[in-house]
């Protein structure tokens, strides 16, 4: 496995560019028997068009489902988008919110045709983007796209840098602090995400935008996360030196910013690429970083007291990345032996980090989200979504939903503290994409219509997977031009 192959992997939880044969092998059945709840599928629907989506920026882990059970995404209308921002169907899509059985169209900015929501806070604030119906003078083939904040049914334009035309909101906390990026008008051949002008890490509060700056002598940065304490995590170029493992990025580091201390480089493992993916409310950060020489990429955890810790150890030749950290500091991600990727979990004990492999079969898998109860969701490479809980084996979520749903659950994005699961991508028999919510048939969700409250053995679940037909010509995921600046960087 070469550096460029893993670079795509480390940046996208999908591992979509990994050159490993995909086979629908059954999981290892020698693990202890474990019982799992069934789940009911909630499909929020669309606004007349055929598909619904969630667009993962690649900058940080997504938060598209909060602990109140509010689920967000984007859904097709029947209006044709002349810019074809929502490739491949070219219908204009609107951001939506689903809550308590009701799907709400979050609308667009005045004059706009489409919108997208990227994050929901604990109290229901939503950050995303919308066009405003005006052409971008710096990129005439595109409309102007602005960061937006949605609150109580109202969408607010967060604006752009002085003279700029394009901005993007990645995350928001319950205090209404929004972070993302905004482009200025300084041409930049190494512009982050291909816009052609410098990208600046942006912070919005009470309608005022602040440029957070960059690390070292870097020119570009992006803010990806903000926690309830107002701590911000993002990426920044640190110099003009190209990075062989972050390519086409230049040498890139990750930062922690707050209003008191400003921007701080969290460091790395000696190489030219450090990418942070998650931040909890205790200020712990996880992600991946290249080692000296840029021939390996390892998962890391950063803590204020100890700095960056290599979760594989400096002498370990394996590869890996960490995608999510729970409120109690348990980390999940994936590690590879250059042949297979294993869903992995790390827990700190006695001052040291200890790894547990959640998957043991030859089929590659990686974990993307963990909740406060240490339930874990993730994905098998290209074939489906899985769940692991209470130390039990990983099971195919397709075996825990009603068999008549007609949907193949392809990609899990998140699990909240209620045990509800965000499936960012599910396919129907016609190859259309749906973003759906899985509600567990358990004691926390009594009386859910259609729920099967009996339990199923893990061994039965892993053996009885049935998958609906999906045309072989169907794309792995819709390529939204709203998100192309992110996806194109890592080959998705």
N, C-alpha and C positions, 0 to 999 in steps of 0.2 A: 504494500500500500504506500503510495507516494505522498509527498507533502501536499500537493495541490488537491489530491483526492480528499484527504482529511480536512483540508481547509474548507471545502464545501460542507463537510459533515459538521464541523465545529460551529459553523455559522447558522445552520438551519437544523432544527430538531428533527426534520423529516429524514435526514441522511439520504436525500434523494439522488445524489450523484455518486454514492459509494459503489465501486465496481465489485460487488459481491453477488454471486448467484442467489436469486430469490427462489426458495422452494417452500411450499406450504406444508412443511414437516410438522408432525405432532410434537408437542412439547414433551419433555422428559417426564415420564409417568412414575418414576421411582420416588418422587417427593411425597411427603406425608399428605394424607387426605385432608381436604379443607373444604368447607362449605361456603358458598357465596349466595348473595341475594340475586333475584331476578331484577330487571330494570324495565321501566316503561319509557318508550321513546316519545318525546315531544318535538314535533316539527313546527316551528313558528310560521312556516309558509313564506310566500313571496307577496309582492305587490302587483301581481299579474303576469310577471315573467316566469321563466322556467327554473331559475336557480337561486340559491342563497349561498353566501360565502362568509368566511372570516379570513381576513388577510393578515398574515403574520409578518411583521416588519423584519424579523431576523436580528434586530438590535437587542432585544431582551425577551424574556419569556412573556407570553401574553397573559392578560387578565381580562377575560371576556365573560366571566361569570363570577358574581360576588356571593357572599355568604347569606344574602337575602333571597337568593334564588333568581336574581335578575340576569338575563342572558341576552347578549348583544351580538350583532353582526350586520351584514349588508344583504339586501335582497333585490332581485331584478324587478323593475317596472316593465311596462310594455313600451315605454318611450325609447326611441333609437338614439344612441349616443353617437354623435358625429365624430367624436375623438376616439371612440372605441376604447375607453379607459378600462372597461370591464371585459377584457378579452377572455374567452373566444366568442361570446355570444353578442357583444356590442349592444346589449340593452343597458340603459342607464339604471344604476343601482342606487338605492337609498339606504342609509343607516337605519337599523331597527332596534327596538328594545322589546323583549318578551318578559312579561311578569304576570303571575297569577292567571295564566290562561289567555292573556291579551297581548297581541302584537301591535306595537305602535310605530308608525313611520316618523322618524326623527327629522325628516325634511332635509332641505338644502338651504344654502345661503341665497339671498335674493338674486335672481338671474341665473342661478346655477342649475345644473342638470343631474349631478350625482354627489353622493356623500359616502363616507365610510367612518365607522367607529372603531377605535383601536384599544380602548381601555375603559373599564368601569371601576370606580372607587367603592370602598366599603359602604358609603352612604348614597351611592347611585349617581354620582357625577360621571359624565362620560366625555372622553377626549377623542378627537379624530380629525377628519379633514372634509372639506367640501370645496368644489369649484365655485366661482362667483359669476360665471358666464362671460368673463372677459378674457381675451387672448393674452398670453404671456409674451411680452415684447422680446424677452431674452430667448425664448423657445417657441416660435410662432406656431409650431405644430401642436402645441398643448395649451390648455386653458390655464389661468391662474388658479393655483390650489392653495388654500389657506387653512391653517390650524383652526379648529373650532372647539368650543366647550358647550356641551348640551346639559341643561339643567331645567327640570320641571317643564319639559316640553319646549323650551326656548333654546335656540342655537345661537351662540355668540361668536362672531368673527374675532379671532385673537390677533389678526394682523400679521405684518411681516416686518423685517428690518427696513430701516429707512432706505428707500429707493428699490428695495427688493420686491419680488412678486410671488414668491413661493415659500410656504412654511408648512410644518407638519407637527402634529401633537401626538406623542407616543404614550404618555401616561399622565394620570391626575390622582391626587390624594383627596381625602375628605375635607381638607381645608381649602380646596379649590386651587391649589398650586399645580400648574401644568408644566410639563417638560417635553421637549422635542428638538426640533431643529428649524432653522430659517436660513435662507440663502441671501448673501449680499450680491453686489454687482461686480465683484472682482473676479475676472476670468481665472479659472484654475483647471489645468489639464488633468490634475489628479483629484478633481472634485469627488467627495464622497457620494457614491450612488449615482454618478454619471450626469448630474445636472449641468455641469460645465462651469459652475461658479462656486465660490467658497461656501461650505456648509458650516454653520455656527451652532453650537449647543445653546438652546434657548430655554428660558424659564419665564413663565407668565404668572403674575399675581396681581389681582385687582385691576386687570386690564392693562398692566404695564409689562412690557417684555424686556428681559435682560439677556445680553450676550454673556455667557459664562466664561468665554475665553477658550484657550487651548493649553495643552501641555508642551513644555519645552519650546521648540521653535516651530511646532506644527501650525498648519494653516486651517485645518478643518476639524470639526468635532460634532458629535451628536449626543444628546441626552436621551437615555432610554427608559429610566426608572426613577420613581420618587416614592419614598415610604411615608408613613403617617407622621414621622418626625421632621419631614422636610429635607431629608438627605437625598441627594441626587447621584445617580450612577450613569456613566456613559463612556463613550470611546472618543479618543482624540489622536490625531497624528502627533507624534512627538518630534519629528524631524522631516526632512525632505528625502531621506534615504528609502529606497524601495524595500519592501519586505517580500522575500521569496515565498513565505508561507501565508501571508495575509493578502497576497496579490489578488486584484489590482490595487489594493490599499498600499500606502506607504507604511513605514514603521509606525505601529499603532499601539497605544497604551490605553488603560482604563482609568477613570478618575472617580473620586468621591468628592462631592461639593455640598457645602451647606452655607447658610447666610453668614455664619460667624467666622468660619475658617477659610472660605473660598474653595478653590479647586486644588485637590491633592492627587498626585499620581500614586495609585495603590501598589505599583511595582509589578513584578512578574517573575518568571522562572529563567530569565537569562536570554531569551530570544527576542525577536523583533515584532511579536504579535501577542497581545494580551487582550482578550475579549470577555468582559463581564456580562453575565446573563440574568442574574437574579440578585435581589437585595431584600432582606426581611426587615422588620421593624426594630430589630436589635442592632442593625447596621452591619450584619454579616453579609458578605458578597461571595458569590460563586461564579465560575466560568471556566475558561480554558486559556492556557498560555503555552507558547512554544519554549522549548529548552534552548540553551546555548547551542548555536549552530543551526537552529531551525530544522532539525531532522526529526523531532518528536513534538507532540502536543499533549499536554497533560491537564487533567482537571485540577482546579485549585479552590481553596476557600481562603478568604481574607477576613481577618478579625483585627480590631483596633489594637489589641494587646500583643498580637504575634505577627501581624503582617500576612504575607502570602504563604500558604502551606501547600505543598505538592501532595495531592491526595493519592498519587501512585508511588511516590518516592523517587528521588533523583536517579537511582540506579535501575529503576524498572524500565524495560524497553517497550512496554505497551503504550498504546495511545488512549486518549479519553477526553471527555468533556463533562462538565457539571452544568445542569440546566435549571435546577430548582432547589431552593432551601426552605424548609418549613419554619414555622414560628419558633420551634424548639431547637432548631439548628441541625436537623437531619437533612442530608444532601442526596439528590438522585441525579443520574445521568447515564452515561454509557462508557464502556471501556472495550478495547479491541486487542486481540492477539495477532493482528494483521490478516486474519482470515474471517473471524466472527466478531460481531459486536454483542456485548452482554449488557443487559440492563443492570445497573449497579446502584447500590445504596451505601452511603457512608455515615457512620455514627461516631461521635467523639466520646471516648471513655478513657479515664485515667490520663488525660492530657494528650492522648493519641487518637488518630482517626483510623477506624477499622472498616474495611470494605466487605459488603455482602453482595454476591451475584444473585440477582432475582431471576435471571434466565439461565438455563443450563444446556439447552439444546443447540444444535448447529445452525438454527435459523436466527439471524441477527435481530436483536431487539435493543431498544433504548428507552429509558424512563424520562418523562418530561415534566411531571408535576407530582407533588406530594402535599397532602393536607395535614391538619393538626393531629389527626388520628393515625397518621402514617399510612393511610391508603395511598397507593401509587398507581398512576396510569402512565401508559407509554404506547409504543408502536413497534410492531414487527416491520422490518424493512419492506415497505411497499405493499403489504398485504392486509394489515388490520390492526385494531387497537386492543390493548390488554389492560387488565387490572390485577393488582396484587395487594393483599391486605393481611395484617396480623402475621406476617412472616410466611404466609402460605404461597403456593406456586402461582405464577402468572397464568391467567386464563383469558381466553379470547372473549372479548365483550360481545361479539356476534352470537355467542352461545347463550348469553344471559338476557337477551331481548326477545320479544315475541317473534316467532318464526315467520309470521305473515306480514312483517313490516315492509318487505320488499327493498330494504336498504342494506348495503354493505358498509359497515362502520370501518372506515379506512384510517382515520387519523384522530386520536385523542389529543386535546390541547391542555386540558386542565381538570382538576377535581377540587371542589370547594369543601369547606369543613362540614357541610351537610351530607357529603358523599355523592353529591350530584356531579355529573360528568359532562364536560363540554366536548362534543365530537365536532371538530372543526370541519371535517369533510366526510360525508357519507354519499355513496353512489346509489342511484336507483337503476332499474333495469334498462333505462334508455341512456344511461351515461350522464345524467344530470347530477349536479353537485348540490348537496343539502348540508347546512349546518344545523345540528340537532342537539337537544339536551336529553340526557339520560337521568331519570329520577329513580332512585332505588326503592324497591318494594320492601321497606323496613319499618321499624317502629317510629322513626322520625317522620315518616310520610304515610300515615294511616289513611285508608279510604281512597287511594288514588285509583281512578277509574281504569279498569283493564289490567291492574297489577296482579301478578301472581306472587303471593306472599310465601310460597313454599321455598325451601332452600335447594340448591343444586350442588352436588359434589364436584370439586375441581377436576377430578379424574374424568368424570362424565363430560364436563364442559369442554375440556381440551380435546376429547375424542369425537364429539358430535357436531363439530363446526359444519354448518351448511351455508354456502355463500351464493347469493343471486348472481345470475349472469350479468357481466359487465362487458360491453364491446371492447375488444382489444385495442381499438383505435382511440379510446377515450384517453384524454390527457391525464397525467397524474394529479394535477391541480390546475384550476384556472389561473392564467397569468394575467393578473390585474396590472394595468399600466399605472394605476394609483400606486402600486407597490413595486413597480419594475426597478426603481432606483435601488431597492434592496435586493430583490431576487436575482437581478442580473449579475450582481457582484459575485455571487457564489454559485452561479451556474444552474439555478433552479428554473 
